[in-house]
Amino acid sequence: MKIKPIALGLAASIALTASVSSLAQVRGAAADQNMSFFVTSAGSGMGGNLGGLAGADARCQALASVAGYGNLTWRAYLSTQGPNAVNARDRIGTGPWYNANGTMIARNLNELHNEEANNISVATALDEHGAPVPYVGLDSDGNPLPIELQYGVEHDVLTGTQADGTAFPAGEDRTCGNWTSSDEGSAMLGHEDRRTLGPGLSPWSAAHPSQGCSQQALINTGGAGRYYCFATD
């Protein structure tokens, strides 16, 4: 389900600040494991135009380097369509993968693409600095807050990928022109927090398509053009 972000409200700000503080404490105690998974801390600013797979990979590498993990080889979890289509799952190594706090995300590709088995959640899908991504808020009973109370949500993550990590067939655009368009087309999005406005667990890699490929279209849908990065070694 699509969520239109507004501006951060007080309750959301307090909750997010508490989460960051808590995660920072955990990170200090955690990680003998090198970070090998993160959600980019921001989008490219050009919507779905990431400079193709090469540009997206380069940005993963640069962000990881700033965070102190540039010695690893990083790849964006993105698929392409058409001739010589690329499957996102074939780009990211074999696992296991850990977030910035040293928490395991998945042991291998099969576990990663099993919605019940992987460990991707609002608490673990962190950016390269260990900060959470603005997520869908819940009330005290664990139910999603009404749309008008959802502020600044950026949980839509670019993937262009089917639930099993494979590319969509040629035809309807689900990759913003193979990550070169900031205008026409659409992108398949995943929910890094696994939340929607409805009940149940939402897919991390294939939740719904974007409204378009411009930066504003991604914002209107409930994201900012972020994507997943995995270390292949």
Summary of the structure (lengths in Angstrom):
residues: 233
radius of gyration: 16.3
end to end distance: 34.6
largest distance: 48.9
contacts: 821
relative contact order: 0.25
helix: 24%
strand: 16%
